[in-house]
Amino acid sequence: MSHTKADSSMKLTGEHLKPMQIKKPKIKSITLLPIVLIGGCILLNRVAYPLSPNEKPVVCIDPGHPSETSAGASDNGLVERHINWLVALKLRSLLTKQGVKCVMTKSSEMEFVTNRRRAEIANKAHALLFIRLHCDAAGGNGFTLYYPSHSGRKYGVSGPPPLVCRESEKAAHLLDSVLKAKLQGFLHANPVRTDDSTFVGSHQGGVLTGSIFARIPTVLVEMCDLTSRHDDKLISTNAGRKIVAIALDQAIERYIEYRKLHAPYARSKGI
């Protein structure tokens, strides 16, 4: 039934006049995330920022030395720094062909970069993995992978966070399983170990400097032992270094697939 203007106005007077009820907007609570200041870059410790299936992954490759620790080992006429650099270049080429974006911690073999800065580069790149390439010279043989099992403290900064430690352990064991299969018959596979098994780590609370400042999964690979004649025969040749680089490439590709399927880690996001 229709109403005239007069009828309508009458309904808005006297006892029929009711105050308008205004609904209050619902305000969602905001959770403040802890932040870490590293090298002038504020990083969120944990951001819901997992790798999506179609996202281009980023891997940070760290050819070890020279750094504040040393210029690198040498034995049997081989220089660790040089081998680290050559393998890193091959690995970058292989990963790039697979659609992986690679970030290097240095631009030339002789560039001096501190271990803290190397970790900061990996963090800033939002890398899925911080892979650190080294060669041992401790009288053993074969390759060994290391990861941080707990947090340490250096220069007033504590790290890595427990989440990073757990994901680094997963990454180390996954990479190791692939390397064992791919390098069988070429290099001996040593057990996966923690940072406190390294010389530097054992002297600073069981954590390497690069691990303390890392906010992403980090694994250090001692690709061979330069004191081993057997290892030297492989790593001293271009063909041998290619074998190692291919094995590393396939191991990292496997880890990337794992992250796409499980997305277990929320990456740090620089702001």
Backbone torsions as a table, in degrees:
resi	resn	phi	psi	omega
1	MET	NA	135.6	-177.7
2	SER	-86.7	156.4	178.7
3	HIS	-122.4	146.2	174.5
4	THR	-78.8	169.9	177.9
5	LYS	-61.7	-36.8	179.7
6	ALA	-65.0	-43.2	178.6
7	ASP	-60.6	-40.6	-178.3
8	SER	-65.3	-40.5	-178.3
9	SER	-68.3	-34.0	179.0
10	MET	-64.8	-33.8	-178.0
11	LYS	-71.3	-15.5	-177.5
12	LEU	-99.5	9.4	-177.2
13	THR	-113.4	163.7	173.3
14	GLY	61.6	-136.2	-174.8
15	GLU	-70.0	-13.3	179.4
16	HIS	-81.8	-10.4	-178.1
17	LEU	-78.8	118.2	-179.1
18	LYS	-120.6	139.5	179.2
19	PRO	-66.5	143.2	179.2
20	MET	-73.5	132.4	178.4
21	GLN	-90.2	123.6	-178.4
22	ILE	-105.0	123.4	179.1
23	LYS	-78.6	130.9	178.2
24	LYS	-77.5	133.1	179.3
25	PRO	-65.4	142.4	178.3
26	LYS	-79.1	122.6	-178.4
27	ILE	-105.6	117.9	179.5
28	LYS	-75.2	140.0	179.0
29	SER	-69.0	145.0	-178.8
30	ILE	-107.3	127.4	178.0
31	THR	-95.4	121.2	179.0
32	LEU	-80.9	127.9	-180.0
33	LEU	-93.0	144.6	177.6
34	PRO	-66.7	143.0	179.8
35	ILE	-119.4	156.8	178.3
36	VAL	-128.1	130.9	178.8
37	LEU	-98.5	114.5	-178.9
38	ILE	-128.1	118.0	175.9
39	GLY	54.8	35.7	178.3
40	GLY	83.1	-0.7	-179.7
41	CYS	-111.1	122.1	179.2
42	ILE	-82.3	126.5	-179.0
43	LEU	-121.1	133.9	173.2
44	LEU	-77.4	132.3	-179.4
45	ASN	-62.2	-43.4	-177.9
46	ARG	-140.7	114.1	179.1
47	VAL	-122.3	136.9	178.8
48	ALA	-71.2	84.6	-171.7
49	TYR	-141.9	57.8	-176.8
50	PRO	-74.9	164.0	178.6
51	LEU	-76.0	127.0	177.0
52	SER	-89.9	158.0	-176.5
53	PRO	-57.3	-30.8	-176.6
54	ASN	-99.5	1.8	-177.8
55	GLU	-80.5	139.8	178.9
56	LYS	-75.7	117.0	-177.4
57	PRO	-72.5	154.3	177.8
58	VAL	-120.6	131.9	176.6
59	VAL	-124.0	132.0	176.9
60	CYS	-98.7	118.7	179.8
61	ILE	-100.1	126.2	-176.7
62	ASP	-117.8	96.2	175.7
63	PRO	-73.5	113.2	-173.0
64	GLY	-62.1	141.0	173.6
65	HIS	71.0	153.4	-5.4
66	PRO	-77.4	148.2	179.2
67	SER	-147.2	-173.1	178.9
68	GLU	-65.6	-17.8	179.7
69	THR	-73.9	-53.1	179.2
70	SER	-173.9	177.4	176.2
71	ALA	-86.2	-4.2	-179.9
72	GLY	108.8	163.2	-178.9
73	ALA	-82.3	167.1	174.8
74	SER	-156.6	143.3	178.6
75	ASP	-168.5	151.9	179.0
76	ASN	51.8	33.3	177.6
77	GLY	79.9	5.2	180.0
78	LEU	-107.9	141.8	-179.7
79	VAL	-111.9	122.8	-177.1
80	GLU	-55.5	-48.1	-177.2
81	ARG	-53.5	-41.3	-177.8
82	HIS	-69.1	-42.8	179.4
83	ILE	-65.9	-43.1	178.1
84	ASN	-56.2	-43.5	-177.8
85	TRP	-66.9	-44.9	-178.3
86	LEU	-64.9	-42.4	179.2
87	VAL	-67.3	-38.9	179.3
88	ALA	-61.0	-40.7	178.9
89	LEU	-64.8	-42.0	178.6
90	LYS	-65.4	-42.0	-179.5
91	LEU	-64.4	-42.6	178.3
92	ARG	-59.7	-43.2	179.4
93	SER	-61.8	-43.7	-178.8
94	LEU	-66.7	-44.7	-179.4
95	LEU	-66.5	-39.4	179.7
96	THR	-61.1	-38.9	178.5
97	LYS	-64.9	-23.7	179.6
98	GLN	-90.9	6.5	178.3
99	GLY	86.5	15.2	179.2
100	VAL	-95.0	132.9	175.3
101	LYS	-82.6	124.5	-177.5
102	CYS	-109.2	134.6	175.3
103	VAL	-117.6	127.7	179.5
104	MET	-98.3	147.1	180.0
105	THR	-83.0	-8.9	174.7
106	LYS	-150.6	158.3	-174.1
107	SER	-101.6	-8.1	177.8
108	SER	-151.3	160.1	-175.6
109	GLU	-58.9	-40.6	-173.5
110	MET	-90.5	0.4	-178.3
111	GLU	-65.2	129.9	178.6
112	PHE	-86.1	122.2	178.6
113	VAL	-136.8	126.4	179.2
114	THR	-67.9	157.9	179.6
115	ASN	-67.5	-31.5	174.8
116	ARG	-62.7	-46.7	-178.7
117	ARG	-64.3	-36.5	178.7
118	ARG	-60.0	-43.7	178.3
119	ALA	-65.9	-39.5	179.7
120	GLU	-62.9	-37.1	177.5
121	ILE	-63.3	-42.8	178.7
122	ALA	-64.4	-42.3	178.8
123	ASN	-62.6	-46.7	-177.3
124	LYS	-63.1	-31.2	-180.0
125	ALA	-78.1	-5.2	-175.9
126	HIS	56.2	37.7	-175.3
127	ALA	-64.6	147.6	177.0
128	LEU	-74.4	-30.7	-177.0
129	LEU	-150.8	139.3	175.5
130	PHE	-107.5	99.4	-175.6
131	ILE	-102.8	121.8	-173.0
132	ARG	-111.3	120.6	-173.5
133	LEU	-100.9	125.5	-179.6
134	HIS	-142.9	170.3	171.9
135	CYS	-129.7	136.3	-179.8
136	ASP	-87.3	167.7	174.8
137	ALA	-154.2	60.8	-171.6
138	ALA	-120.4	16.8	177.9
139	GLY	84.3	10.1	178.3
140	GLY	-105.0	-149.3	175.6
141	ASN	-161.3	159.4	177.5
142	GLY	85.3	-175.4	-177.4
143	PHE	-104.4	154.1	-179.8
144	THR	-143.7	137.8	176.9
145	LEU	-108.5	140.7	-179.5
146	TYR	-126.5	147.5	177.2
147	TYR	-145.7	156.6	178.2
148	PRO	-78.9	128.8	-179.2
149	SER	-98.5	-14.3	178.9
150	HIS	-156.6	172.6	-178.9
151	SER	-83.1	152.8	174.9
152	GLY	-131.5	-173.4	-179.0
153	ARG	-142.9	133.8	177.6
154	LYS	-155.8	141.1	-178.8
155	TYR	53.8	32.3	177.5
156	GLY	80.4	6.8	-178.8
157	VAL	-115.9	135.7	176.9
158	SER	-104.1	144.1	178.7
159	GLY	168.2	174.2	-3.2
160	PRO	-77.4	163.0	178.3
161	PRO	-62.3	157.0	179.5
162	PRO	-53.6	-37.5	179.5
163	LEU	-62.0	-41.0	179.2
164	VAL	-66.3	-38.7	177.5
165	CYS	-60.5	-46.3	-178.3
166	ARG	-64.1	-43.1	-178.9
167	GLU	-72.3	-30.3	175.9
168	SER	-65.5	-38.7	177.5
169	GLU	-63.3	-44.8	178.5
170	LYS	-60.9	-45.1	-179.1
171	ALA	-62.1	-44.3	-178.0
172	ALA	-60.4	-46.0	-177.9
173	HIS	-71.0	-34.7	177.8
174	LEU	-68.0	-46.2	178.2
175	LEU	-60.9	-42.5	-178.5
176	ASP	-61.0	-40.7	-178.7
177	SER	-62.7	-36.6	178.9
178	VAL	-74.2	-43.6	-179.7
179	LEU	-61.5	-38.2	178.3
180	LYS	-58.2	-45.0	-177.8
181	ALA	-69.9	-41.3	-174.5
182	LYS	-79.2	-27.0	-177.5
183	LEU	-104.4	7.7	178.0
184	GLN	-59.8	129.6	-177.7
185	GLY	90.5	-12.3	179.1
186	PHE	-109.0	-48.2	-178.5
187	LEU	-136.6	143.1	176.5
188	HIS	-70.4	139.5	178.8
189	ALA	-98.0	114.8	175.5
190	ASN	-88.6	159.1	178.9
191	PRO	-61.6	149.9	174.3
192	VAL	-66.4	137.4	-176.9
193	ARG	-129.9	169.7	179.1
194	THR	-101.1	167.0	-177.4
195	ASP	-55.2	-31.5	-176.9
196	ASP	-69.4	-7.5	176.1
197	SER	-85.4	-10.1	179.2
198	THR	-85.6	160.3	-179.6
199	PHE	-63.3	-49.0	-178.5
200	VAL	-67.2	-45.9	-179.3
201	GLY	-58.9	-39.4	-177.8
202	SER	-67.1	-17.4	-178.7
203	HIS	-101.0	2.5	178.0
204	GLN	-143.1	55.8	173.6
205	GLY	77.3	14.3	176.2
206	GLY	83.4	15.7	-179.5
207	VAL	-135.2	132.0	176.6
208	LEU	-70.4	151.9	-179.1
209	THR	-59.2	-43.5	179.2
210	GLY	-61.2	-30.9	178.3
211	SER	-74.8	-39.3	-178.6
212	ILE	-57.9	-39.8	-176.4
213	PHE	-92.8	-2.6	179.6
214	ALA	-78.8	138.1	174.6
215	ARG	-119.4	19.1	176.7
216	ILE	-137.8	160.9	178.8
217	PRO	-54.5	131.7	-177.3
218	THR	-130.4	133.7	178.9
219	VAL	-135.0	130.1	175.7
220	LEU	-102.6	131.2	-178.9
221	VAL	-114.9	114.9	168.0
222	GLU	-85.7	102.4	-169.4
223	MET	-69.1	-25.3	-179.2
224	CYS	-167.9	-180.0	175.1
225	ASP	-119.1	118.3	-175.0
226	LEU	-68.2	-13.8	177.8
227	THR	-84.2	-8.0	-179.5
228	SER	-91.8	122.5	178.6
229	ARG	-61.6	-36.9	179.4
230	HIS	-63.4	-47.7	179.7
231	ASP	-63.9	-39.9	-178.1
232	ASP	-61.1	-38.0	-179.4
233	LYS	-61.1	-32.6	179.7
234	LEU	-81.3	-53.7	-170.6
235	ILE	-74.3	-15.8	-179.2
236	SER	-81.6	-10.2	-178.5
237	THR	-107.6	152.2	177.9
238	ASN	-62.0	-39.4	179.5
239	ALA	-64.4	-40.3	179.9
240	GLY	-66.6	-42.9	178.7
241	ARG	-65.2	-32.7	177.8
242	LYS	-66.2	-39.1	178.1
243	ILE	-60.4	-44.3	179.7
244	VAL	-65.7	-43.7	-179.1
245	ALA	-63.8	-40.4	178.3
246	ILE	-63.7	-41.8	178.9
247	ALA	-63.2	-42.3	178.1
248	LEU	-64.5	-42.0	178.5
249	ASP	-58.6	-47.6	-178.4
250	GLN	-67.5	-34.6	177.5
251	ALA	-66.6	-43.4	179.7
252	ILE	-67.7	-38.4	176.9
253	GLU	-60.5	-39.5	178.2
254	ARG	-64.0	-40.5	179.2
255	TYR	-65.5	-39.3	178.2
256	ILE	-61.6	-42.1	178.1
257	GLU	-63.5	-39.2	177.2
258	TYR	-60.5	-43.4	-178.9
259	ARG	-67.7	-34.2	178.2
260	LYS	-66.8	-36.6	-177.4
261	LEU	-79.3	-37.4	-172.8
262	HIS	-107.7	-23.2	-178.4
263	ALA	39.0	54.7	-173.2
264	PRO	-81.7	-9.9	-170.7
265	TYR	-126.7	133.2	176.7
266	ALA	-92.5	115.5	-173.9
267	ARG	-73.0	154.6	173.9
268	SER	-71.9	144.0	179.3
269	LYS	-126.5	116.5	179.5
270	GLY	-67.4	139.9	179.0
271	ILE	-132.0	NA	NA
